[in-house]
Amino acid sequence: MKKIILVLPFLLSGCIIESSQLYQVKQSDIQINGNFVCISPHDAEEGDRYNSYIITTKANPVSNMKNIDTIAYKSCLPYHEYNRGVSYDVFYTVKDTNGEIKKYEIAFIISDNGKLVIL
């Protein structure tokens, strides 16, 4: 009985690992140049390819994953029109030359004056 009482608080406390640690999601690089937003993996190597992506907003939190197959090395995630004043969460995967899938995420908003704010 004492063992159950001792274990019970740990079970009720929930997960103590952040989701990014659990899924090994890496922070993405992001730059803005005029109206163009460039999202890219900071550690991509030659031969790495974008595999899939999801772009969500607060107004549209559910989005379908899009499968792609384009070069990720020194390249931006394929173009998407990002509007000012909208909060975005972008999750994407990159497949390396060994077939390993790397996961990346970036949350940001473009302010009304065109400045990029990482959330």
Phi and psi in radians as a Rosetta constraint file:
Dihedral C 1 N 2 CA 2 C 2 CIRCULARHARMONIC -1.123 0.35
Dihedral N 2 CA 2 C 2 N 3 CIRCULARHARMONIC -0.607 0.35
Dihedral C 2 N 3 CA 3 C 3 CIRCULARHARMONIC -1.128 0.35
Dihedral N 3 CA 3 C 3 N 4 CIRCULARHARMONIC -0.705 0.35
Dihedral C 3 N 4 CA 4 C 4 CIRCULARHARMONIC -1.132 0.35
Dihedral N 4 CA 4 C 4 N 5 CIRCULARHARMONIC -0.756 0.35
Dihedral C 4 N 5 CA 5 C 5 CIRCULARHARMONIC -1.132 0.35
Dihedral N 5 CA 5 C 5 N 6 CIRCULARHARMONIC -0.632 0.35
Dihedral C 5 N 6 CA 6 C 6 CIRCULARHARMONIC -1.227 0.35
Dihedral N 6 CA 6 C 6 N 7 CIRCULARHARMONIC -0.662 0.35
Dihedral C 6 N 7 CA 7 C 7 CIRCULARHARMONIC -1.388 0.35
Dihedral N 7 CA 7 C 7 N 8 CIRCULARHARMONIC -0.547 0.35
Dihedral C 7 N 8 CA 8 C 8 CIRCULARHARMONIC -0.936 0.35
Dihedral N 8 CA 8 C 8 N 9 CIRCULARHARMONIC -0.810 0.35
Dihedral C 8 N 9 CA 9 C 9 CIRCULARHARMONIC -1.055 0.35
Dihedral N 9 CA 9 C 9 N 10 CIRCULARHARMONIC -0.605 0.35
Dihedral C 9 N 10 CA 10 C 10 CIRCULARHARMONIC -1.188 0.35
Dihedral N 10 CA 10 C 10 N 11 CIRCULARHARMONIC -0.659 0.35
Dihedral C 10 N 11 CA 11 C 11 CIRCULARHARMONIC -1.204 0.35
Dihedral N 11 CA 11 C 11 N 12 CIRCULARHARMONIC -0.644 0.35
Dihedral C 11 N 12 CA 12 C 12 CIRCULARHARMONIC -1.355 0.35
Dihedral N 12 CA 12 C 12 N 13 CIRCULARHARMONIC -0.336 0.35
Dihedral C 12 N 13 CA 13 C 13 CIRCULARHARMONIC -1.336 0.35
Dihedral N 13 CA 13 C 13 N 14 CIRCULARHARMONIC -0.285 0.35
Dihedral C 13 N 14 CA 14 C 14 CIRCULARHARMONIC 1.503 0.35
Dihedral N 14 CA 14 C 14 N 15 CIRCULARHARMONIC -2.956 0.35
Dihedral C 14 N 15 CA 15 C 15 CIRCULARHARMONIC -1.339 0.35
Dihedral N 15 CA 15 C 15 N 16 CIRCULARHARMONIC 2.351 0.35
Dihedral C 15 N 16 CA 16 C 16 CIRCULARHARMONIC -1.799 0.35
Dihedral N 16 CA 16 C 16 N 17 CIRCULARHARMONIC 0.089 0.35
Dihedral C 16 N 17 CA 17 C 17 CIRCULARHARMONIC -1.847 0.35
Dihedral N 17 CA 17 C 17 N 18 CIRCULARHARMONIC 2.357 0.35
Dihedral C 17 N 18 CA 18 C 18 CIRCULARHARMONIC -1.134 0.35
Dihedral N 18 CA 18 C 18 N 19 CIRCULARHARMONIC 2.600 0.35
Dihedral C 18 N 19 CA 19 C 19 CIRCULARHARMONIC -1.048 0.35
Dihedral N 19 CA 19 C 19 N 20 CIRCULARHARMONIC -0.598 0.35
Dihedral C 19 N 20 CA 20 C 20 CIRCULARHARMONIC -1.142 0.35
Dihedral N 20 CA 20 C 20 N 21 CIRCULARHARMONIC -0.537 0.35
Dihedral C 20 N 21 CA 21 C 21 CIRCULARHARMONIC -1.329 0.35
Dihedral N 21 CA 21 C 21 N 22 CIRCULARHARMONIC -0.657 0.35
Dihedral C 21 N 22 CA 22 C 22 CIRCULARHARMONIC -1.110 0.35
Dihedral N 22 CA 22 C 22 N 23 CIRCULARHARMONIC -0.743 0.35
Dihedral C 22 N 23 CA 23 C 23 CIRCULARHARMONIC -1.796 0.35
Dihedral N 23 CA 23 C 23 N 24 CIRCULARHARMONIC 0.026 0.35
Dihedral C 23 N 24 CA 24 C 24 CIRCULARHARMONIC 0.907 0.35
Dihedral N 24 CA 24 C 24 N 25 CIRCULARHARMONIC 0.928 0.35
Dihedral C 24 N 25 CA 25 C 25 CIRCULARHARMONIC -1.522 0.35
Dihedral N 25 CA 25 C 25 N 26 CIRCULARHARMONIC 2.294 0.35
Dihedral C 25 N 26 CA 26 C 26 CIRCULARHARMONIC -1.715 0.35
Dihedral N 26 CA 26 C 26 N 27 CIRCULARHARMONIC 2.621 0.35
Dihedral C 26 N 27 CA 27 C 27 CIRCULARHARMONIC -1.271 0.35
Dihedral N 27 CA 27 C 27 N 28 CIRCULARHARMONIC 2.409 0.35
Dihedral C 27 N 28 CA 28 C 28 CIRCULARHARMONIC -1.613 0.35
Dihedral N 28 CA 28 C 28 N 29 CIRCULARHARMONIC 2.773 0.35
Dihedral C 28 N 29 CA 29 C 29 CIRCULARHARMONIC -1.525 0.35
Dihedral N 29 CA 29 C 29 N 30 CIRCULARHARMONIC 2.625 0.35
Dihedral C 29 N 30 CA 30 C 30 CIRCULARHARMONIC -2.608 0.35
Dihedral N 30 CA 30 C 30 N 31 CIRCULARHARMONIC 2.443 0.35
Dihedral C 30 N 31 CA 31 C 31 CIRCULARHARMONIC -2.445 0.35
Dihedral N 31 CA 31 C 31 N 32 CIRCULARHARMONIC 2.688 0.35
Dihedral C 31 N 32 CA 32 C 32 CIRCULARHARMONIC -2.187 0.35
Dihedral N 32 CA 32 C 32 N 33 CIRCULARHARMONIC 2.369 0.35
Dihedral C 32 N 33 CA 33 C 33 CIRCULARHARMONIC -2.378 0.35
Dihedral N 33 CA 33 C 33 N 34 CIRCULARHARMONIC 1.737 0.35
Dihedral C 33 N 34 CA 34 C 34 CIRCULARHARMONIC 1.171 0.35
Dihedral N 34 CA 34 C 34 N 35 CIRCULARHARMONIC -2.088 0.35
Dihedral C 34 N 35 CA 35 C 35 CIRCULARHARMONIC -1.707 0.35
Dihedral N 35 CA 35 C 35 N 36 CIRCULARHARMONIC 0.034 0.35
Dihedral C 35 N 36 CA 36 C 36 CIRCULARHARMONIC -1.735 0.35
Dihedral N 36 CA 36 C 36 N 37 CIRCULARHARMONIC 2.231 0.35
Dihedral C 36 N 37 CA 37 C 37 CIRCULARHARMONIC -1.863 0.35
Dihedral N 37 CA 37 C 37 N 38 CIRCULARHARMONIC 2.196 0.35
Dihedral C 37 N 38 CA 38 C 38 CIRCULARHARMONIC -1.906 0.35
Dihedral N 38 CA 38 C 38 N 39 CIRCULARHARMONIC 1.985 0.35
Dihedral C 38 N 39 CA 39 C 39 CIRCULARHARMONIC -1.895 0.35
Dihedral N 39 CA 39 C 39 N 40 CIRCULARHARMONIC 2.228 0.35
Dihedral C 39 N 40 CA 40 C 40 CIRCULARHARMONIC -2.623 0.35
Dihedral N 40 CA 40 C 40 N 41 CIRCULARHARMONIC 2.698 0.35
Dihedral C 40 N 41 CA 41 C 41 CIRCULARHARMONIC -1.351 0.35
Dihedral N 41 CA 41 C 41 N 42 CIRCULARHARMONIC 2.271 0.35
Dihedral C 41 N 42 CA 42 C 42 CIRCULARHARMONIC -1.249 0.35
Dihedral N 42 CA 42 C 42 N 43 CIRCULARHARMONIC -0.358 0.35
Dihedral C 42 N 43 CA 43 C 43 CIRCULARHARMONIC -2.009 0.35
Dihedral N 43 CA 43 C 43 N 44 CIRCULARHARMONIC 0.372 0.35
Dihedral C 43 N 44 CA 44 C 44 CIRCULARHARMONIC -1.156 0.35
Dihedral N 44 CA 44 C 44 N 45 CIRCULARHARMONIC 2.506 0.35
Dihedral C 44 N 45 CA 45 C 45 CIRCULARHARMONIC -2.061 0.35
Dihedral N 45 CA 45 C 45 N 46 CIRCULARHARMONIC 2.864 0.35
Dihedral C 45 N 46 CA 46 C 46 CIRCULARHARMONIC -0.985 0.35
Dihedral N 46 CA 46 C 46 N 47 CIRCULARHARMONIC 2.292 0.35
Dihedral C 46 N 47 CA 47 C 47 CIRCULARHARMONIC 1.727 0.35
Dihedral N 47 CA 47 C 47 N 48 CIRCULARHARMONIC -0.293 0.35
Dihedral C 47 N 48 CA 48 C 48 CIRCULARHARMONIC -1.213 0.35
Dihedral N 48 CA 48 C 48 N 49 CIRCULARHARMONIC 2.530 0.35
Dihedral C 48 N 49 CA 49 C 49 CIRCULARHARMONIC -2.341 0.35
Dihedral N 49 CA 49 C 49 N 50 CIRCULARHARMONIC 2.454 0.35
Dihedral C 49 N 50 CA 50 C 50 CIRCULARHARMONIC -1.078 0.35
Dihedral N 50 CA 50 C 50 N 51 CIRCULARHARMONIC 2.448 0.35
Dihedral C 50 N 51 CA 51 C 51 CIRCULARHARMONIC -1.989 0.35
Dihedral N 51 CA 51 C 51 N 52 CIRCULARHARMONIC -0.763 0.35
Dihedral C 51 N 52 CA 52 C 52 CIRCULARHARMONIC -2.849 0.35
Dihedral N 52 CA 52 C 52 N 53 CIRCULARHARMONIC 2.848 0.35
Dihedral C 52 N 53 CA 53 C 53 CIRCULARHARMONIC -2.724 0.35
Dihedral N 53 CA 53 C 53 N 54 CIRCULARHARMONIC 2.749 0.35
Dihedral C 53 N 54 CA 54 C 54 CIRCULARHARMONIC -2.368 0.35
Dihedral N 54 CA 54 C 54 N 55 CIRCULARHARMONIC 2.317 0.35
Dihedral C 54 N 55 CA 55 C 55 CIRCULARHARMONIC -2.116 0.35
Dihedral N 55 CA 55 C 55 N 56 CIRCULARHARMONIC 2.097 0.35
Dihedral C 55 N 56 CA 56 C 56 CIRCULARHARMONIC -2.130 0.35
Dihedral N 56 CA 56 C 56 N 57 CIRCULARHARMONIC 2.779 0.35
Dihedral C 56 N 57 CA 57 C 57 CIRCULARHARMONIC -2.299 0.35
Dihedral N 57 CA 57 C 57 N 58 CIRCULARHARMONIC 2.956 0.35
Dihedral C 57 N 58 CA 58 C 58 CIRCULARHARMONIC -1.121 0.35
Dihedral N 58 CA 58 C 58 N 59 CIRCULARHARMONIC -0.623 0.35
Dihedral C 58 N 59 CA 59 C 59 CIRCULARHARMONIC -1.267 0.35
Dihedral N 59 CA 59 C 59 N 60 CIRCULARHARMONIC -0.480 0.35
Dihedral C 59 N 60 CA 60 C 60 CIRCULARHARMONIC -2.324 0.35
Dihedral N 60 CA 60 C 60 N 61 CIRCULARHARMONIC 1.304 0.35
Dihedral C 60 N 61 CA 61 C 61 CIRCULARHARMONIC -1.272 0.35
Dihedral N 61 CA 61 C 61 N 62 CIRCULARHARMONIC -0.228 0.35
Dihedral C 61 N 62 CA 62 C 62 CIRCULARHARMONIC -1.912 0.35
Dihedral N 62 CA 62 C 62 N 63 CIRCULARHARMONIC 2.182 0.35
Dihedral C 62 N 63 CA 63 C 63 CIRCULARHARMONIC -2.483 0.35
Dihedral N 63 CA 63 C 63 N 64 CIRCULARHARMONIC 2.607 0.35
Dihedral C 63 N 64 CA 64 C 64 CIRCULARHARMONIC -1.416 0.35
Dihedral N 64 CA 64 C 64 N 65 CIRCULARHARMONIC 2.505 0.35
Dihedral C 64 N 65 CA 65 C 65 CIRCULARHARMONIC -1.255 0.35
Dihedral N 65 CA 65 C 65 N 66 CIRCULARHARMONIC 2.371 0.35
Dihedral C 65 N 66 CA 66 C 66 CIRCULARHARMONIC -1.872 0.35
Dihedral N 66 CA 66 C 66 N 67 CIRCULARHARMONIC 2.233 0.35
Dihedral C 66 N 67 CA 67 C 67 CIRCULARHARMONIC -1.549 0.35
Dihedral N 67 CA 67 C 67 N 68 CIRCULARHARMONIC 2.363 0.35
Dihedral C 67 N 68 CA 68 C 68 CIRCULARHARMONIC -2.432 0.35
Dihedral N 68 CA 68 C 68 N 69 CIRCULARHARMONIC 2.943 0.35
Dihedral C 68 N 69 CA 69 C 69 CIRCULARHARMONIC -2.614 0.35
Dihedral N 69 CA 69 C 69 N 70 CIRCULARHARMONIC 1.402 0.35
Dihedral C 69 N 70 CA 70 C 70 CIRCULARHARMONIC -2.310 0.35
Dihedral N 70 CA 70 C 70 N 71 CIRCULARHARMONIC 2.838 0.35
Dihedral C 70 N 71 CA 71 C 71 CIRCULARHARMONIC -1.106 0.35
Dihedral N 71 CA 71 C 71 N 72 CIRCULARHARMONIC 2.332 0.35
Dihedral C 71 N 72 CA 72 C 72 CIRCULARHARMONIC -1.802 0.35
Dihedral N 72 CA 72 C 72 N 73 CIRCULARHARMONIC -0.395 0.35
Dihedral C 72 N 73 CA 73 C 73 CIRCULARHARMONIC -1.217 0.35
Dihedral N 73 CA 73 C 73 N 74 CIRCULARHARMONIC 2.100 0.35
Dihedral C 73 N 74 CA 74 C 74 CIRCULARHARMONIC 0.929 0.35
Dihedral N 74 CA 74 C 74 N 75 CIRCULARHARMONIC 0.722 0.35
Dihedral C 74 N 75 CA 75 C 75 CIRCULARHARMONIC -2.490 0.35
Dihedral N 75 CA 75 C 75 N 76 CIRCULARHARMONIC 2.599 0.35
Dihedral C 75 N 76 CA 76 C 76 CIRCULARHARMONIC -1.500 0.35
Dihedral N 76 CA 76 C 76 N 77 CIRCULARHARMONIC 2.655 0.35
Dihedral C 76 N 77 CA 77 C 77 CIRCULARHARMONIC -0.975 0.35
Dihedral N 77 CA 77 C 77 N 78 CIRCULARHARMONIC 2.421 0.35
Dihedral C 77 N 78 CA 78 C 78 CIRCULARHARMONIC -0.813 0.35
Dihedral N 78 CA 78 C 78 N 79 CIRCULARHARMONIC 2.527 0.35
Dihedral C 78 N 79 CA 79 C 79 CIRCULARHARMONIC -0.943 0.35
Dihedral N 79 CA 79 C 79 N 80 CIRCULARHARMONIC 2.359 0.35
Dihedral C 79 N 80 CA 80 C 80 CIRCULARHARMONIC -2.437 0.35
Dihedral N 80 CA 80 C 80 N 81 CIRCULARHARMONIC 2.431 0.35
Dihedral C 80 N 81 CA 81 C 81 CIRCULARHARMONIC -1.418 0.35
Dihedral N 81 CA 81 C 81 N 82 CIRCULARHARMONIC 2.028 0.35
Dihedral C 81 N 82 CA 82 C 82 CIRCULARHARMONIC -1.810 0.35
Dihedral N 82 CA 82 C 82 N 83 CIRCULARHARMONIC 2.246 0.35
Dihedral C 82 N 83 CA 83 C 83 CIRCULARHARMONIC -1.675 0.35
Dihedral N 83 CA 83 C 83 N 84 CIRCULARHARMONIC 2.632 0.35
Dihedral C 83 N 84 CA 84 C 84 CIRCULARHARMONIC -1.200 0.35
Dihedral N 84 CA 84 C 84 N 85 CIRCULARHARMONIC 2.542 0.35
Dihedral C 84 N 85 CA 85 C 85 CIRCULARHARMONIC 1.381 0.35
Dihedral N 85 CA 85 C 85 N 86 CIRCULARHARMONIC 0.087 0.35
Dihedral C 85 N 86 CA 86 C 86 CIRCULARHARMONIC -1.932 0.35
Dihedral N 86 CA 86 C 86 N 87 CIRCULARHARMONIC 2.325 0.35
Dihedral C 86 N 87 CA 87 C 87 CIRCULARHARMONIC -1.525 0.35
Dihedral N 87 CA 87 C 87 N 88 CIRCULARHARMONIC 2.193 0.35
Dihedral C 87 N 88 CA 88 C 88 CIRCULARHARMONIC -2.023 0.35
Dihedral N 88 CA 88 C 88 N 89 CIRCULARHARMONIC 2.570 0.35
Dihedral C 88 N 89 CA 89 C 89 CIRCULARHARMONIC -2.216 0.35
Dihedral N 89 CA 89 C 89 N 90 CIRCULARHARMONIC 2.056 0.35
Dihedral C 89 N 90 CA 90 C 90 CIRCULARHARMONIC -1.995 0.35
Dihedral N 90 CA 90 C 90 N 91 CIRCULARHARMONIC 2.168 0.35
Dihedral C 90 N 91 CA 91 C 91 CIRCULARHARMONIC -2.116 0.35
Dihedral N 91 CA 91 C 91 N 92 CIRCULARHARMONIC 2.283 0.35
Dihedral C 91 N 92 CA 92 C 92 CIRCULARHARMONIC -2.568 0.35
Dihedral N 92 CA 92 C 92 N 93 CIRCULARHARMONIC 2.844 0.35
Dihedral C 92 N 93 CA 93 C 93 CIRCULARHARMONIC -2.143 0.35
Dihedral N 93 CA 93 C 93 N 94 CIRCULARHARMONIC 2.631 0.35
Dihedral C 93 N 94 CA 94 C 94 CIRCULARHARMONIC -2.249 0.35
Dihedral N 94 CA 94 C 94 N 95 CIRCULARHARMONIC 2.328 0.35
Dihedral C 94 N 95 CA 95 C 95 CIRCULARHARMONIC -1.760 0.35
Dihedral N 95 CA 95 C 95 N 96 CIRCULARHARMONIC 2.191 0.35
Dihedral C 95 N 96 CA 96 C 96 CIRCULARHARMONIC -1.504 0.35
Dihedral N 96 CA 96 C 96 N 97 CIRCULARHARMONIC 3.127 0.35
Dihedral C 96 N 97 CA 97 C 97 CIRCULARHARMONIC -1.170 0.35
Dihedral N 97 CA 97 C 97 N 98 CIRCULARHARMONIC -0.308 0.35
Dihedral C 97 N 98 CA 98 C 98 CIRCULARHARMONIC -1.574 0.35
Dihedral N 98 CA 98 C 98 N 99 CIRCULARHARMONIC -0.009 0.35
Dihedral C 98 N 99 CA 99 C 99 CIRCULARHARMONIC 1.539 0.35
Dihedral N 99 CA 99 C 99 N 100 CIRCULARHARMONIC 0.019 0.35
Dihedral C 99 N 100 CA 100 C 100 CIRCULARHARMONIC -1.303 0.35
Dihedral N 100 CA 100 C 100 N 101 CIRCULARHARMONIC 2.390 0.35
Dihedral C 100 N 101 CA 101 C 101 CIRCULARHARMONIC -1.678 0.35
Dihedral N 101 CA 101 C 101 N 102 CIRCULARHARMONIC 2.175 0.35
Dihedral C 101 N 102 CA 102 C 102 CIRCULARHARMONIC -1.868 0.35
Dihedral N 102 CA 102 C 102 N 103 CIRCULARHARMONIC 2.445 0.35
Dihedral C 102 N 103 CA 103 C 103 CIRCULARHARMONIC -1.923 0.35
Dihedral N 103 CA 103 C 103 N 104 CIRCULARHARMONIC 2.418 0.35
Dihedral C 103 N 104 CA 104 C 104 CIRCULARHARMONIC -2.336 0.35
Dihedral N 104 CA 104 C 104 N 105 CIRCULARHARMONIC 2.674 0.35
Dihedral C 104 N 105 CA 105 C 105 CIRCULARHARMONIC -2.597 0.35
Dihedral N 105 CA 105 C 105 N 106 CIRCULARHARMONIC 2.556 0.35
Dihedral C 105 N 106 CA 106 C 106 CIRCULARHARMONIC -2.599 0.35
Dihedral N 106 CA 106 C 106 N 107 CIRCULARHARMONIC 2.372 0.35
Dihedral C 106 N 107 CA 107 C 107 CIRCULARHARMONIC -2.062 0.35
Dihedral N 107 CA 107 C 107 N 108 CIRCULARHARMONIC 2.304 0.35
Dihedral C 107 N 108 CA 108 C 108 CIRCULARHARMONIC -2.745 0.35
Dihedral N 108 CA 108 C 108 N 109 CIRCULARHARMONIC 2.946 0.35
Dihedral C 108 N 109 CA 109 C 109 CIRCULARHARMONIC -2.466 0.35
Dihedral N 109 CA 109 C 109 N 110 CIRCULARHARMONIC 2.528 0.35
Dihedral C 109 N 110 CA 110 C 110 CIRCULARHARMONIC -1.761 0.35
Dihedral N 110 CA 110 C 110 N 111 CIRCULARHARMONIC 2.057 0.35
Dihedral C 110 N 111 CA 111 C 111 CIRCULARHARMONIC -1.175 0.35
Dihedral N 111 CA 111 C 111 N 112 CIRCULARHARMONIC 2.951 0.35
Dihedral C 111 N 112 CA 112 C 112 CIRCULARHARMONIC -1.071 0.35
Dihedral N 112 CA 112 C 112 N 113 CIRCULARHARMONIC -0.457 0.35
Dihedral C 112 N 113 CA 113 C 113 CIRCULARHARMONIC -1.638 0.35
Dihedral N 113 CA 113 C 113 N 114 CIRCULARHARMONIC 0.191 0.35
Dihedral C 113 N 114 CA 114 C 114 CIRCULARHARMONIC 1.540 0.35
Dihedral N 114 CA 114 C 114 N 115 CIRCULARHARMONIC 0.123 0.35
Dihedral C 114 N 115 CA 115 C 115 CIRCULARHARMONIC -1.468 0.35
Dihedral N 115 CA 115 C 115 N 116 CIRCULARHARMONIC 2.492 0.35
Dihedral C 115 N 116 CA 116 C 116 CIRCULARHARMONIC -1.530 0.35
Dihedral N 116 CA 116 C 116 N 117 CIRCULARHARMONIC 2.229 0.35
Dihedral C 116 N 117 CA 117 C 117 CIRCULARHARMONIC -2.136 0.35
Dihedral N 117 CA 117 C 117 N 118 CIRCULARHARMONIC 2.057 0.35
Dihedral C 117 N 118 CA 118 C 118 CIRCULARHARMONIC -1.483 0.35
Dihedral N 118 CA 118 C 118 N 119 CIRCULARHARMONIC 2.280 0.35
